[in-house]
Amino acid sequence: MKRAQGQRPGPQDGLIRAGLLSARSGSQATASRLTSRGTLVRVERGLYQGADAEISIHNSLAVVSAKAPKAVITLLSALHFHKLGLERPWQEWIALPRGSWAPRLTSLKLRVSWLDEAELAQDVEHHTIDGVAVKVFSPARAVVETFHFFRQVGLEPALDALKDYLRCTPNGVQPLMAIARRRRAYNKMRPYVEALL
């Protein structure tokens, strides 16, 4: 829903950039004025939210994506988003293009993996969370990434995610192993997949 000019942010607004507020009102002091009135809450530098906004359980993914639009949610964060495995991450795991800057956040801890742009563009799902476009690796890709980076993540979360994926997606072995081959995780995954089938 588009907002009429001059209308204030409200509960239907998710995350709002300070630049967008300035463009709507024509004043750069709008964000600080609305924050002091209690209409807005500062989430991160340059990022605000309506004080009465309904916040989703994946709000942290929206915050990361608002601060780093090129980021793709990966590893434990993607598994948690897709409800695979038992692990609830205490930090957000993102993938960024090689050579780009990682965002500096005060409210969240980030773990970043750097990938080539071509690899970063594959197996991506697009979602909208709290009004922000969020890119998340598909369930199959998220499982493969946990095996690819198992030294950082641990084998137990990777196995839990693989079990859940195979249980929820009975015909998903072929696409899973195709991604594993491309990501050079096939040999790591094959014995576990064969044991679970």
N, C-alpha and C positions, 0 to 999 in steps of 0.2 A: 504494500500500500504506500503510495507516495504522499508526502506531507505537503500541506499548503505552505506557501512562503510565510515566514514569521511565526509559524507554529512551533511550540517547544517540544523537546524530546519527551517521550513518555514510556509506559510499560511495554508498548509494542516495539520499541526500538531496542535492538540488541546493543552491540558495541558501536560506538560513534567516534570517528576520528575528529580531532580538534580542527583540522583543516576543513572538514565538511561543515562543522558548526560555524566556522568563520565565514565560509562561502555563503551559507544560508542567511546569516545575519549581517554580513558586511563588516563585522568587528572582530578583531583578534582577541578581545577580552571576554567574549561570550562564554567560553568554557569555564574560566575562573569565576565569572559572575554567577553562572548557574550552579557551579560547585559550592560556592559560598552560601547560596540560597537553599541548598539541599536538594535541588532538582536532579543534579548529576552526581555521580561518584567517579572519582579518578581511579581507573584500573591500572594503567601504566602511563608512562610519559606519552602524551599526545593521544591517549585512548581513554574514552569515557563510556559510561553506561548510565541509563536512566535509573534514578534511585529506586523506583518501583518496578524495574524491569524483571521479568521472569527469567531466571537464569537456568540454563539446561545443565545436566550433569557433565556435559562435555564442554563447558564454558572455557576451560583452560586451552582446549584445542582451538577455539575461536580466537582467543587472545593471541596465541602463537601465530596463527594464520594472518591475523590483522597486522601484526608487527613484521611478519616475514611472508609476504604473499607467494614467494617461490617455494616455500617449504611444503614438503609432503610428510604427513604423519606416518611414522613407520614403527617397526619393532614392537615393543611392549605396549606403546600407546595405541597403535593400530589394532593389536590383538584385543586390547581392552575395549576399544570402540566396537569391534565386531563380535564381542562377547566370546572370545576364544581363549581357553586357558584359565588359570586361576589367579594369575599375577595381576595385581593392581599397581601400576607404576607410581612411584613417588616423585618421578620427574618425567617430563615430556620428551619423547624420542622423535626427532625430526630428521629428514634427509634434505640436504640443500645441494645446489649445483656447485661443483668444484670451483674455487676462486671467489665465491660470494661470501658476504659477511654474515655471521650468525647474529641474530638480534640479542640485545642486552635487555634482560627482563629482571625486574626487582621482585615480582610476586611469584615467579616460577623458576624452577631449575630445569635446564635443557641439556640433553645429550644429542649431539649432532653427528650424523654420518654424512660424508661427502661423496656424491655420485656424479657420474657424467650426465649431462643434460638429456642425452638420448635414453639412458637407463632410467632416469628420474621420471620421464614422461610415460613410461609403460606401466600398465596394470594399475592405473590411478582411478579412483572413484571420486566424484565431486559431490559434496554435501553442503548444505547451508546450516550453520549452527549459530544461533543468536545473531542472525543477520549478516554473518560473515561467510564468504565462500571458503570452504575448507577442503583440501585435497588429502585423501587417505589412500594408502595402498590397499588393494583388494585383499580379501581374506587369504587367498592362496599365496599372493605375493608377501603378505605379512608373515605367514608361516615360513616361507622360504627364507626371508630375510633373517628370521631368528636363527635358522641353521647356518646361514652365511656368516652371521656375526655372533655365533654361539659363545665365543670367548668373552665377549662383552656382556651378553645376556644370561648365559648359563644354559646348560643342557636341559635341566628340568622344565623351565618355562617353555622351551621349544617343543619338548615331548608332550606336555599338557596341551599346547595349542594344536599340535599335529593330531592328537587323539580326538579333540573336539572337532577339528576340521573334517576328519574322516567320518566321524559319527554324523555330523550335520550335512555333509556333502558327499553322499555315497558315490556319485559319478564324477567327483572332483579330482580323482587321482591323476588322470591324463593331463589336465591343465596344470596341476600342481607340479608334476614332474617335468613338464615342458619349461616352466619357469625356473625350476631347480637346475635344469641343464644349462639354461641361458645364464643363470647367476652363479654357475660353478659350485652348486651345493648338492648336485645329484648324488655323488658318491657318499657324502655325509648322510643324506636323507634315506637313500634306498634301503639299507638294512632295517631301519625303523619302520618305514612304510610297509615293507614286506612282512615284518613281524606283527604289525597291527591289522593287516588285512585278513 
